[in-house]
C-alpha cells in the first residue's frame, strides 16, 4: 500500500465497516467474538513484521468465520495485490465493491492499486544496525569485595589491595546488526562489544554474538525461537563461550488491552576454557508479561533457574530465580527515558569448599539502570546511562558493589 494511505487506513476501514448494507450485519460485526478480533490483530502484526503469507492465511480464516469483517476483506485484497496475485486481488476488490458500500477513500485506495498493477513487492524488511561510541566511569571494574576481612578454615585474614574495588574510566565501542532473511519471520543477528579501561587493562573485555531468530504462528498461538553463540575475551584471552537457545510462546489468552503474555524456555551451555571446572548448563523456565501503550512500553519477567555444573565446580549444582522489570517512555519531542530493575538469586547444592569455606553459597544480585536518550539529529542520539549493582553473599570474598555512569553517541540505520 502507498505510504500516503497507510496513516489513514484505520479510519477508512471503520468507514467501510460502517458502510455495510444491513444493520444486522453491523451489529454482528460489533459483537464479534474476542477470538476473531484477536485473529485479526495477529494478522495485522504479521503484516507489520513482514510475514504476508501468514497474514493471508489468518485473514482468509477470519473471513470464513466472519464474512462481514470489512477490514479483513480489504487487508486480504491489498496483501494479495502486493504479493503479485493480480487475479485473486481483483476478485477480492470486486467482492468488496459488491458486498459493501465503500466510502470514497476506500474506492481511491482500490483504484490506486489497480492503476499501478499488482506486482510482487519486496516483502523482506531492510536490515537495521546501530553503532555506539561511549565514555564512562566504573567504581569497581574488577568486582572487588568491599570487605577486606575474611576467614578460611576458621583462620581470619586480610585481603591484599588487588582484591579490593578498583575504580577506573573506560571507553566502549558497540555495534549490532539485524537482517531479515525472508518474509516469514527469520532474522540474523550480530552484536559486537569492546571495552578498554584507562588503567585496569587486565579487565579489558570484548564480546561477539551471532544468532538467528524465527517467529511463526500456529493456530492462535504465536511463537519465537532464538539460537545464539557468543564468546567473551578478558585481557585479550578467551574467557567464556556460550551457546543459547530460547523459545517464547504466546497462548491465546484474553488479556486487557495493550497486554501480552508469553511463556519462556531458555537453555544455555557456558564453557570457560581456562577454568573448565566452572562449566555449566542452565535451564530457565518462566513468563514474560509485556505492555505496549501509545507512549510507554514495559516488560516484566519472572523465571525459575537450575544450573547443572561439572562435578569439580565448587558448590555443586545451583537453583535460583530471576525477576526483572523494564520500562520505556516518551518524555518529550526526541527525548526518551528507560528504567530497569532486576534481581537474581542462587543457592548451591553442597558446601562450597570443604574444610576451607565450609558453608553452602547463597548469592543475591540486584541491578538497577536508568537512561535518557536524546535524538538531536535524525538517526543520531546521545545516550546517558547510570547503573548500580549490589551483590550480596554469605561468603564475604564474593560480595561487591558497583556504580557506573556512561555517555554514548549512537548512530541508527543510516
C-alpha positions in Angstrom: 0.0 0.0 0.0 1.1 3.5 -0.7 2.7 5.3 2.3 0.3 8.1 1.7 -2.7 6.0 2.7 -1.1 4.0 5.5 -1.8 6.5 8.3 -5.4 6.9 7.1 -6.2 3.2 6.8 -7.7 2.6 10.3 -10.2 5.4 9.7 -11.0 4.2 6.2 -11.6 0.7 7.5 -14.0 2.0 10.1 -15.8 3.9 7.4 -16.0 0.8 5.2 -17.3 -1.3 8.1 -20.0 1.4 8.8 -21.0 1.2 5.1 -22.3 -2.3 5.2 -25.8 -2.6 3.8 -27.5 -4.5 6.6 -27.9 -3.1 10.1 -28.0 -6.7 11.5 -24.6 -7.3 9.9 -23.2 -4.2 11.5 -24.4 -5.4 14.9 -23.0 -8.8 14.4 -19.6 -7.3 13.4 -19.7 -5.1 16.5 -20.4 -8.2 18.7 -17.7 -10.4 17.1 -16.1 -12.8 19.5 -12.9 -11.7 21.1 -11.1 -14.7 19.4 -11.9 -13.3 15.9 -10.7 -9.8 16.8 -7.5 -11.4 18.3 -7.0 -13.3 15.0 -7.4 -10.0 13.1 -4.8 -8.3 15.3 -2.5 -11.2 14.9 -2.8 -10.9 11.1 -2.0 -7.1 11.3 1.1 -7.9 13.4 2.2 -10.5 10.8 1.9 -7.8 8.1 3.8 -5.3 10.1 6.6 -7.8 10.8 6.9 -8.7 7.1 5.1 -12.1 7.1 2.4 -11.6 4.4 1.9 -15.3 3.8 1.0 -16.0 7.4 -1.2 -12.9 7.4 -3.0 -14.1 4.3 -3.8 -17.5 5.9 -5.2 -15.8 9.0 -7.2 -13.2 7.1 -8.8 -15.9 4.9 -9.7 -17.9 8.1 -11.2 -14.8 9.6 -13.4 -14.1 6.6 -14.7 -17.7 6.7 -15.7 -17.1 10.3 -17.0 -13.6 9.9 -17.9 -12.8 6.3 -18.9 -9.2 7.0 -15.5 -8.2 8.5 -14.7 -5.3 6.1 -11.2 -4.7 7.4 -10.2 -8.3 6.8 -11.5 -8.2 3.2 -9.6 -5.1 2.4 -6.3 -6.1 4.1 -6.5 -9.5 2.3 -7.1 -7.9 -1.1 -4.2 -5.5 -0.7 -1.9 -8.2 0.6 -2.7 -10.4 -2.4 -2.0 -7.5 -4.7 1.3 -6.8 -3.0 2.2 -10.5 -3.4 1.6 -10.2 -7.1 -1.6 -12.3 -7.2 -3.4 -9.9 -9.6 -6.4 -12.2 -10.4 -7.1 -13.0 -6.7 -6.7 -9.4 -5.7 -9.1 -8.2 -8.4 -11.6 -10.9 -7.3 -11.4 -9.6 -3.8 -11.7 -5.9 -4.8 -14.9 -6.7 -6.8 -16.3 -8.6 -3.7 -15.6 -5.5 -1.6 -17.4 -3.3 -4.1 -20.4 -5.6 -4.3 -20.7 -6.6 -0.6 -20.1 -3.2 1.0 -20.7 0.4 0.2 -17.1 1.6 0.2 -16.6 5.4 1.0 -14.6 7.5 -1.5 -11.3 6.9 0.4 -11.5 3.2 0.1 -12.5 3.4 -3.5 -9.4 5.5 -4.2 -7.2 3.0 -2.4 -8.6 0.2 -4.7 -8.3 2.4 -7.8 -4.6 3.2 -6.9 -3.7 -0.5 -6.6 -5.5 -1.3 -9.9 -3.7 1.6 -11.6 -0.2 0.6 -10.6 -0.9 -3.1 -11.2 -0.4 -6.0 -8.7 3.3 -6.7 -8.8 5.1 -8.6 -6.1 6.7 -6.1 -3.7 9.9 -6.8 -1.7 8.4 -8.1 1.5 11.6 -8.6 3.4 12.3 -5.6 5.6 15.6 -3.9 5.2 18.4 -4.6 7.6 18.9 -2.4 10.7 22.0 -1.6 12.5 23.3 0.5 15.4 26.8 1.9 16.2 27.7 3.5 19.6 30.8 5.1 20.9 30.9 5.8 24.7 32.9 7.1 27.6 32.2 6.1 31.2 33.4 5.6 34.7 33.0 2.5 36.9 33.6 2.5 40.7 34.6 -1.2 40.7 35.8 -2.5 37.3 37.3 -5.7 38.9 34.3 -6.6 41.1 36.5 -6.3 44.1 35.0 -7.1 47.5 34.2 -4.2 49.8 35.0 -6.3 52.9 38.8 -6.7 53.3 38.5 -9.1 56.2 37.8 -12.8 55.5 38.1 -16.3 57.1 39.3 -19.5 55.6 39.3 -22.8 57.6 38.4 -20.7 60.7 41.6 -18.6 60.4 41.0 -14.8 59.9 42.8 -12.9 57.2 43.1 -9.6 55.4 42.8 -9.2 51.6 45.6 -7.5 49.6 44.7 -4.4 47.6 44.3 -6.3 44.3 41.1 -8.0 45.6 39.6 -4.7 46.7 37.5 -2.4 44.4 39.5 -0.6 41.6 37.7 2.4 40.1 38.6 3.4 36.6 37.3 5.2 33.5 36.8 3.5 30.2 35.8 3.8 26.6 33.4 1.4 24.8 32.5 0.7 21.2 29.5 -1.4 20.4 27.6 -2.4 17.2 24.6 -4.5 16.3 23.2 -5.7 13.0 19.8 -7.3 12.4 18.9 -8.6 8.9 15.6 -10.3 8.0 16.4 -13.4 5.9 13.0 -14.0 4.4 9.3 -12.8 4.5 8.3 -15.5 7.1 9.9 -14.1 10.2 13.5 -15.3 10.1 16.3 -12.9 11.1 20.0 -13.0 11.5 21.6 -11.1 14.5 25.2 -10.0 15.1 26.4 -8.0 18.1 29.9 -6.7 18.9 31.2 -5.1 22.0 34.7 -3.8 23.1 35.6 -2.0 26.4 39.0 -0.6 27.2 39.9 0.7 30.7 42.3 3.6 31.2 44.4 1.8 33.7 43.0 -1.6 34.7 43.9 -3.3 31.4 43.6 -6.8 33.0 39.8 -6.1 33.0 39.6 -5.1 29.3 36.9 -7.1 27.7 35.4 -7.8 24.2 32.5 -10.0 23.1 30.9 -11.2 19.9 27.5 -12.8 19.4 25.9 -14.3 16.3 22.3 -15.6 16.3 19.2 -16.5 14.3 15.6 -15.9 15.2 12.4 -17.2 13.7 8.8 -16.2 14.5 5.7 -18.1 13.4 2.0 -18.6 14.2 0.4 -22.0 14.8 -3.4 -21.6 15.1 -3.9 -18.9 17.7 -0.5 -19.4 19.3 2.4 -17.1 18.4 6.0 -18.3 18.9 9.5 -17.1 18.6 12.7 -19.2 18.7 16.2 -17.9 19.0 19.6 -19.6 18.8 22.8 -17.8 19.6 26.6 -18.4 20.1 28.8 -15.9 21.9 32.4 -15.5 23.0 34.0 -13.2 25.6 37.6 -12.3 26.0 39.2 -10.8 29.1 42.6 -9.1 28.9 42.9 -10.3 25.3 42.4 -14.0 26.2 39.3 -16.2 25.5 37.4 -16.2 28.8 34.0 -17.7 28.1 32.0 -19.4 25.3 28.2 -19.7 25.4 25.5 -21.5 23.3 22.0 -20.5 24.0 18.5 -21.5 22.7 15.3 -19.7 23.7 11.6 -20.3 22.9 8.8 -17.9 23.7 5.2 -18.9 23.0 2.2 -16.7 23.5 -1.0 -18.7 24.2 -4.4 -17.4 23.0 -5.3 -15.7 26.3 -7.9 -13.0 26.7 -6.0 -10.2 28.4 -6.7 -6.5 29.0 -5.9 -4.2 26.0 -2.2 -3.5 25.4 -1.0 -6.5 27.4 0.6 -9.7 26.0 1.9 -12.8 27.8 4.5 -15.4 26.7 5.8 -18.5 28.3 9.6 -18.7 28.1 12.1 -21.6 28.0 15.8 -20.8 27.9 18.6 -23.4 27.6 22.3 -22.4 27.7 25.7 -24.0 28.0 28.7 -22.0 29.3 32.3 -23.1 28.8 35.4 -21.5 30.5 38.4 -22.6 28.5 40.9 -21.6 31.2 38.7 -22.9 34.1 36.7 -25.9 32.9 35.6 -26.8 36.4 33.2 -23.8 36.2 31.4 -25.0 33.1 27.6 -25.3 33.4 24.3 -26.0 31.8 21.4 -23.7 32.8 17.7 -24.2 32.3 15.3 -21.3 32.8 11.6 -21.5 32.7 9.3 -18.5 33.2 6.9 -16.0 31.9 7.1 -12.6 30.2 4.3 -10.0 30.5 4.5 -7.1 28.0 2.7 -3.8 27.9 2.6 -1.6 24.8 0.9 1.8 25.0 1.0 4.9 22.9 3.9 6.5 24.8 5.1 3.7 27.1 6.3 0.1 26.8 7.0 -2.3 29.7 8.3 -5.8 30.1 8.1 -8.0 33.3 9.9 -11.3 33.6 9.8 -14.0 36.4 11.6 -17.3 35.9 13.0 -20.3 37.8 16.6 -21.3 37.2 18.6 -24.5 37.5 22.3 -24.7 36.8 23.9 -28.1 36.4 27.7 -27.7 36.8 30.6 -30.1 36.4 31.4 -32.4 39.3 34.5 -30.3 40.1 32.7 -27.0 40.4 32.8 -25.6 44.0 29.3 -25.7 45.5 27.9 -28.2 43.0 24.7 -27.5 41.2 22.7 -24.4 41.8 19.0 -23.5 41.9 17.6 -20.0 41.8 15.2 -17.5 40.4 15.2 -14.3 38.4 12.9 -11.3 38.1 13.1 -8.1 36.1 11.1 -5.1 35.2 11.9 -2.7 32.3 10.1 0.4 31.3 10.4 2.7 28.2 8.6 6.0 27.8 8.5 9.1 25.7 9.5 12.2 27.8 9.2 14.8 25.1 10.0 15.5 21.5 13.0 13.4 20.5 13.6 12.6 24.2 13.1 9.1 25.7 13.5 7.5 29.1 14.3 4.0 30.2 14.4 2.3 33.7 15.1 -1.3 34.7 15.4 -3.3 37.9 16.4 -6.9 38.2 17.1 -9.5 41.0 18.8 -12.8 40.6 19.3 -15.3 43.4 21.3 -18.6 43.6 21.7 -21.3 46.2 24.3 -24.1 45.9 23.5 -27.7 46.5 26.6 -28.5 48.6 29.3 -27.0 50.7 31.4 -24.6 48.6 34.9 -25.8 49.6 35.0 -28.4 52.4 37.5 -27.6 55.2 38.1 -24.1 53.7 34.8 -22.4 53.1 32.5 -24.8 54.9 29.1 -23.4 54.0 26.6 -23.6 51.1 27.0 -20.5 49.0 24.0 -18.1 48.6 24.1 -15.2 46.2 21.7 -12.3 45.6 22.5 -9.8 42.9 20.4 -6.7 42.4 20.9 -4.4 39.4 19.3 -1.1 38.6 19.6 1.0 35.5 18.2 4.3 34.3 18.9 6.0 30.9 18.0 9.1 28.8 18.2 9.1 25.0 18.0 12.4 23.1 17.8 12.4 19.3 19.4 15.8 18.4 19.6 14.8 14.8 17.7 12.2 12.7 19.3 8.8 13.4 21.9 10.3 15.8 21.4 10.4 19.6 23.1 10.9 22.9 22.5 8.2 25.5 23.2 8.8 29.2 23.0 5.7 31.4 23.6 5.1 35.1 24.0 1.5 36.6 24.0 0.2 40.1 25.0 -3.4 41.0 24.8 -4.8 44.6 26.0 -8.4 45.0 25.2 -9.8 48.5 26.5 -13.3 49.5 27.1 -15.3 52.6 30.8 -15.7 51.5 32.2 -12.3 52.0 35.0 -12.8 49.5 32.5 -12.6 46.7 30.4 -9.6 47.8 30.8 -6.4 45.8 29.1 -3.1 44.9 29.5 -1.3 41.6 28.3 2.1 40.2 28.8 3.3 36.6 27.9 6.3 34.6 28.3 6.3 30.8 27.6 8.8 27.9 27.4 7.4 24.4 26.9 8.8 20.9 24.7 6.5 18.8 24.0 6.2 15.1 21.0 4.2 13.9 20.1 3.0 10.4 21.7 5.5 8.0 
